[in-house]
Amino acid sequence: MSQVKVFLKFPPARVSRPVTYHLVKDFALKINILRAEVAVNKVGELVLDIEGRDEDIEKAAAFVKGEGVEFRVIDSAVAWDRERCVHCGACTAVCPSGALAMDRAEWRLVFTPADCYACDVCLKACPVRAISPGFDGEPAAE
C-alpha cells in the first residue's frame, strides 16, 4: 500500500464529473479531501491524500487524465526557502494543519511537509515570500 498527495485541476467543463467517486469505486482507493475549491463553470481544484496499491493509483491517474483533469503528485505541498525565511511565525498563525510551527526554544520555524494540506494560505501570509507551491510532478499534457 502506498499513500500519495495529489493535486487535481478540473477545467470548467469537467467540474461536474464524478471523478472522486470513480477513484473509490473503480480503483479501490481510499481518498481524503484536504482542500477543495469547486464551483460550476469555474476551474476546480482538489488536493487529496490517496491510499492504495501502486498499480491502482497509476490506473486512477490515467483515468483522471483521460477525463481531461490535470493530475499532479505533490512532493511537498509547499516549498519553504530556509535562506529567505526570517522566522517571524506569520505563516504559523494561518496554518490549519500545524505543518508550520515555531520551535519556541530556538525561535525558528519548523516545517513538517507530511502534515501540509496544500491550502496555500501560508503563501499570502509570508511577508518575505519564503513559501511557494511545491509540486513534484509535471502538469498533464493538454
Secondary structure, DSSP 8 states (H G I E B T S, - for coil): -EEEEEEEEE-GGGTTS-HHHHHHHTT--EEEEEEEE--TTS-EEEEEEEEE-HHHHHHHHHHHHHTT-EEEE-SSSEEE-TTT-----HHHHH-SSS-EEEETTTTEEEE-GGG-----HHHHH-TT--EEE---S-----
